[in-house]
Amino acid sequence: MKTAPARHRVCPVEYSGYLEGRLRSWIHNPDKILAPYVKEGMRALDVGCGPGFFTLPMARMVGGRGCVVACDLQVGMLKRIAGKMDGSALQERVILHQCGETSLNLAGSFDFAMAFYVVHELPDQRAFFDELAGLMAPGGKFLMVEPPIHVSRKEFALSLDTATRSGFSILDRPRFFLGMGAVLETDVSE
């Protein structure tokens, strides 16, 4: 059986424990990473949400008037999030959504979106950025972070170039331990 290259291989549900935990919280503290971008009342999108490492902190930040769409290809990841939220107020703020292999299959408008260690897994980045740009509210922010173990600086630059051709502009290049990041913005005047 032929194995897909790492840049297009989706992290399996059985490895989802590696995507969270105390060490990960120390390395990629969700509250610190999200605080500059996520505000109360926002509609936010977590693309490739996995087991909800960023989804649940994001849901606390948007508050009762906000909403987070946790989007993942794998139902098992969405079930992990559902189990963590069971019986909590976060259930009312988080919409679990299974996307397709080639489309997010979403409608609506988002103030903030993020894809943390996800874009390199996508088979068609241009289609993804085109679709995402169409989902963003005017002036919406998109945080993209990629792992240097799977993505070279040149590949990251190519992803950013693809995003700008889809209508995003680069707003900031925040630094991340074990990650290359960029904050992209959609046109404010739309």
Phi, psi and omega in degrees: 000133179279135180263137179292146176298152183307327184289347178237011182265129180274136178296121183290153181304321183296344176260007186297336177299332178287345183272002180213184179117176185297315180296315179298320179296329178285317182288314182236072182297112184302320182297318180291320181292318186276334187309320181291344190242328187259125182233162180301139178087355181287158169253116187238155182231126176252100183277127183067048190295341182057221183278009174095021181306318178262334184302310186291316174299323178297320180295323177294322183290324181284343176069186184294338179269352182259181182208142175237130173259116177266113189245124178211154179286330188259123179300325180301323177293317180296324177294325178297318178295315180303318179296324179289329183270346188312121178081003180256165178295340181296335179303329181281345183256344185248127174254122178271128186224125175270119178272172176267175180291333183239004181205147175289335181054049181237160171227166178113193184223132183242139177277331182213142174220153175217151174220101184258113181062041186237318192302325179295342179277348186279135181287336181219091183297322181299315179297321179297309182296322176300312181295315181297318179302323178289343180266347186274141173291156175306129182079007179296146182255142177233119178262120179241126176229133181235147182278130181293343179289332181251341186231125177281166177300322179295317178295322178295318178299322178295321177297317178296320177298318178298317179298319180292327177290342178268002175110001176271153170240150181278119182265322185203159177233071181296152179268142178225139172292129183058042178189148172253129186230161175207144171253122181250153182227145174272163182302127182290332188276355184293000000 
